[in-house]
């Protein structure tokens, strides 16, 4: 049993917050913290199957080669992310042709989600470029 699973409900947020880098701890407040915790609870309703499958996907061959991606791609990754190693973002950025990488200092995993407007604006820009061919 994990520490989070055995913690009283009121302590789970504090336990998870303590595992995060300071930049992610800072955004785990109010509505955003409620959203993240609700999503985490929902994702674990059927146990760890989804989490396990995500972790296994890192070590298994994908059904495509990232080097063959031919659409505009954006890589957003915080260098302080403790959930997904920044080396993965660097690996993707080095292999996807024409990818625009945003490997940001002083950002983590959740801090980027909390600033989703920046990511979405970049994706909209990529879609315009693809549509206009420029």
C-alpha positions in Angstrom: 0.0 0.0 0.0 1.4 3.4 -0.9 1.7 6.2 1.6 -1.0 8.2 -0.3 -3.4 5.2 -0.2 -3.0 4.9 3.6 -3.1 8.6 4.4 -6.3 10.0 5.8 -8.3 11.9 3.1 -7.4 15.3 4.4 -3.7 14.5 4.3 -3.5 13.2 0.8 -3.1 16.6 -0.8 -0.4 17.5 1.7 1.4 14.2 1.1 1.3 14.7 -2.7 2.2 18.3 -2.4 5.3 17.4 -0.4 6.5 15.1 -3.2 6.3 18.0 -5.8 9.0 20.5 -6.6 8.4 24.0 -5.2 7.2 25.3 -8.5 4.4 22.7 -8.6 3.7 23.0 -4.9 3.0 26.7 -5.5 0.2 26.0 -8.0 -1.5 23.3 -5.9 -4.0 25.6 -4.3 -7.8 26.3 -4.5 -9.7 25.2 -7.5 -6.7 23.9 -9.3 -5.7 21.6 -6.4 -9.3 20.3 -6.2 -9.2 19.7 -10.0 -5.9 17.8 -9.9 -6.9 15.7 -6.9 -10.3 14.9 -8.4 -8.6 13.8 -11.7 -6.1 11.7 -9.7 -8.9 10.1 -7.7 -10.9 9.4 -10.9 -7.9 7.9 -12.7 -7.3 5.4 -9.9 -10.9 4.2 -9.5 -10.1 1.0 -11.3 -6.8 0.6 -9.6 -3.3 1.3 -11.0 -3.9 -0.3 -14.5 -3.9 3.0 -16.4 -0.9 4.3 -14.5 1.0 1.0 -15.0 0.2 1.1 -18.8 1.5 4.6 -19.1 4.7 3.7 -17.4 5.1 0.5 -19.5 4.5 2.5 -22.7 7.8 4.3 -22.1 9.8 1.1 -22.4 7.9 -0.5 -25.2 8.0 0.2 -28.9 5.4 2.6 -30.1 3.4 1.9 -33.2 5.1 4.6 -35.1 8.5 6.3 -35.3 8.6 9.8 -33.9 11.1 10.7 -36.7 8.2 10.2 -39.2 5.9 12.8 -37.6 5.1 15.2 -40.4 2.8 17.7 -38.8 3.7 20.7 -36.7 4.7 19.5 -33.2 5.2 21.3 -30.0 7.1 19.9 -27.0 6.3 21.5 -23.6 8.3 20.3 -20.7 9.3 21.8 -17.3 12.9 21.2 -16.4 11.8 20.8 -12.7 9.3 18.1 -13.6 9.6 15.1 -11.2 6.8 13.2 -12.9 8.2 12.8 -16.4 12.0 13.2 -16.8 13.0 16.2 -18.9 15.3 13.8 -20.8 12.1 12.5 -22.5 11.1 16.0 -23.7 14.7 16.5 -24.9 14.6 13.1 -26.7 11.3 14.0 -28.5 12.5 17.4 -29.4 15.7 16.0 -31.0 13.8 13.4 -33.0 10.6 15.0 -34.2 11.4 16.9 -37.4 10.7 20.6 -37.1 9.3 20.3 -33.5 9.3 23.5 -31.5 10.6 22.7 -28.0 9.7 24.6 -24.9 11.9 23.1 -22.3 11.4 25.6 -19.6 13.5 26.4 -16.6 11.6 27.0 -13.4 8.6 25.0 -14.5 7.4 21.6 -13.4 4.7 19.2 -14.4 1.7 20.9 -12.8 2.9 24.4 -13.2 2.6 24.0 -17.0 -0.9 22.6 -16.6 -1.8 25.6 -14.5 -0.5 27.8 -17.4 -2.3 25.9 -20.1 -3.3 29.1 -21.9 0.3 29.5 -23.1 0.4 25.9 -24.4 -3.0 26.2 -26.1 -1.9 29.5 -27.8 1.2 27.8 -29.1 -0.9 24.9 -30.5 -3.3 27.3 -32.2 -0.3 29.1 -33.8 1.0 25.7 -35.0 -2.4 24.9 -36.5 -2.5 28.2 -38.3 1.0 27.6 -39.7 -0.1 24.2 -40.9 -3.3 25.5 -42.4 -1.5 28.3 -44.2 1.5 26.3 -45.1 3.8 29.0 -43.7 
